Amino acid sequence: MKVAIIGTGNMASGLANTLAGAQHEVIIGSRDPAKAAALAEKIGHGAQGGGIEAATQLADVVILAIPYGGVAEAIKAAGSLSGKVLVDITNPISADYKSLVIGHTTSSAEEIQALAPTASVVKAFNTIFAQLLPTEARQGKTLQVFVASDDAAAKAQVSVLAQSIGFDAVDAGPLSNSRFIEPIGEMNIHFGYFLGKGTVVAPAWVQV
Ligand SMILES: NC(=O)c1ccc[n+]([C@@H]2O[C@H](COP(=O)([O-])OP(=O)(O)OC[C@H]3O[C@@H](n4cnc5c(N)ncnc54)[C@H](OP(=O)(O)O)[C@@H]3O)[C@@H](O)[C@H]2O)c1
C-alpha cells in the first residue's frame, strides 16, 4: 500500500519503519520537510520524505501521527483528502498525560472526520505504545489493534495494513465507538506510565 505518515516523532518513526520493512510504500510528511527526508533516509526500504501535502497526495492511506492539538493545522496543510483513508491514532490527552481533553459525546476521530469530510477516517493504533511497533519488540505476542470507521472498505484496508505488520485487527464498529476506544488508550497510558507496568502493555478483548 502507498502510506503517508504525517509526523516524525515516536509513532511516526515506529510505523514508518515497520511498514517500510513490510514492503509498503512509505512517504513521510512533516511541517519540516528536511526532518521527514532525514527519517526516510534512515529507514531505507525506498521510504521517501518531504512536506505534508506532497506526502498526502502520493498516498492512498494517510496516518496522522501527531498530537491531537496539531491535527487541524496538519489537515489544512495536507490539501485535498478526497477519497483518502485517513487514519487517526491520536489519544486526545492533557499535557500531563493523565486525562482526556474531549470525550463522552465526541472523540478525536469524529472531530477529525468533521475537519476532513471528504476523507474516510479510521481509528486505529491508539492503544499501541510506540515501543511495541517494531515486530521484534512484541516478542512473538500478537497484539490487538481496535479498528473503527463508518466506511467498511476503509476499515478493511486499515485492518489489512495492521495485519501486515503482525497485529490482530479487531473490528470495533462505527467511528463513534472511538468515544470508548480513546479512554482505553488513556487507561493504557495510566498502566504504562503511572501504574508501573511500563510501555510494554497493550489492551486485549478476550473471548471465552
Ligand atoms: N507515543 C506513543 O506510544 C503513542 C501511542 C499511541 C498513540 N499515540 C498518539 O500518536 C500521536 C503522536 O504521538 P508521538 O508520541 O509520536 O508524538 P511525538 O513523538 O511528540 O511526535 C509528534 C510529531 O507531531 C508533529 N507535529 C506536532 N504538531 C504538528 C502540527 N501542528 N502539524 C504537523 N506536525 C505536527 C511533530 O513535528 P515537529 O517535530 O515538527 O514538532 C512530531 O513529528 C499522538 O496523538 C499520540 O496521542 C502515541
The ligand as an ORCA input file, in Angstrom:
! r2SCAN-3c Opt
* xyz 0 1
  N       3.861      7.541     21.774
  C       3.002      6.531     21.906
  O       3.348      5.465     22.454
  C       1.611      6.634     21.350
  C       0.794      5.506     21.364
  C      -0.490      5.566     20.786
  C      -0.924      6.757     20.232
  N      -0.105      7.859     20.259
  C      -0.589      9.097     19.632
  O       0.214      9.291     18.468
  C       0.369     10.686     18.220
  C       1.857     11.001     18.079
  O       2.492     10.683     19.301
  P       4.086     10.635     19.399
  O       4.396     10.020     20.717
  O       4.662     10.064     18.161
  O       4.442     12.189     19.472
  P       5.874     12.900     19.289
  O       6.972     11.912     19.384
  O       5.855     14.057     20.219
  O       5.812     13.439     17.783
  C       4.854     14.351     17.399
  C       5.041     14.709     15.935
  O       3.934     15.533     15.547
  C       4.447     16.641     14.815
  N       3.541     17.768     14.962
  C       3.149     18.373     16.111
  N       2.279     19.359     15.835
  C       2.140     19.391     14.489
  C       1.395     20.207     13.597
  N       0.617     21.183     14.046
  N       1.491     19.962     12.258
  C       2.310     18.974     11.797
  N       3.041     18.175     12.602
  C       2.954     18.380     13.930
  C       5.822     16.887     15.413
  O       6.557     17.598     14.475
  P       7.828     18.535     14.846
  O       8.965     17.578     15.024
  O       7.930     19.414     13.659
  O       7.456     19.250     16.128
  C       6.325     15.464     15.630
  O       6.887     14.956     14.451
  C      -0.307     11.413     19.392
  O      -1.576     11.820     19.006
  C      -0.408     10.346     20.469
  O      -1.519     10.542     21.335
  C       1.140      7.828     20.802
*
